Structures are given as structure tokens and as C-alpha cells.
Amino acid sequence: MLRYSSSAFAERYEFIAGDASVETQICIAAVTDEKLALRKSVKRLPIASSMSRTEHFRMKIVANSLKCNGDYVANFASKYDASDTYQYLNRYSHSSKRLTPITSIRDITARVENEDDDKVIQILVASR
């Protein structure tokens, strides 16, 4: 199994690929904010269409049909603060599949001492 790490604010995540499929590699690239890896993986996705050579067409298919752990791929990236890949994929997402923006204020400078500060949360990633 492949493992990828990311941190969102104080939480640290380790993403574990559930399989070696191109779809799961796309999910991993999106959630770890690796835009170049995302674009390369999307190019390897087998899509049967005469328009499938264009990146725009492929990204639209991925953004509107690929689900990662039950969420559309852009929303999955957003869930773990992968902002670059979220914004990139969200451009291709149909309006019905986009997240509704929520404004919140988080104090990221305040730190509560916690014995679990070094804890890494492992997440198994699978595509559907």
C-alpha cells in the first residue's frame, strides 16, 4: 500500500491508497494538494471518446463523476484543506456538485496542550 502525508492546521493525516487504480491515484493527488500529479494521473485515465485527448474534457469528467471516499473529488480535496487542487478541480465541477461556501474564523495561533499533538490520523482512500 502507498502512504501519503498531509497536515491541515494542527491535525496530521496519512492517506493510504486502498488500491493501485488510476482513480485512487487521482484521489490521493487531489487530497495531498499535488496538482501536477493530479494532472498526470488524469491523463492516464482511460476515457473512450474522441474528445478525451483534451485536458479540459478529462477534468470535467473527473470532477463530475469521480468520488473519493464518497465525496466528489474536489470536495474531498477541500475536506482536507488541499486548496490548490480543490480550486483547480472546482472550476470543472457542475454547480450542483460544488460545496456551498461557509465562512468561519479559526484561531490558528491558539494552542491547547494536548497529549495527542503528535497523533497521525490514517485515512484509507478509495475511488468509486
Order of alpha helices (4+ residues) and beta strands (2+ residues): beta-beta-alpha-alpha-alpha-beta-beta-alpha-alpha-beta
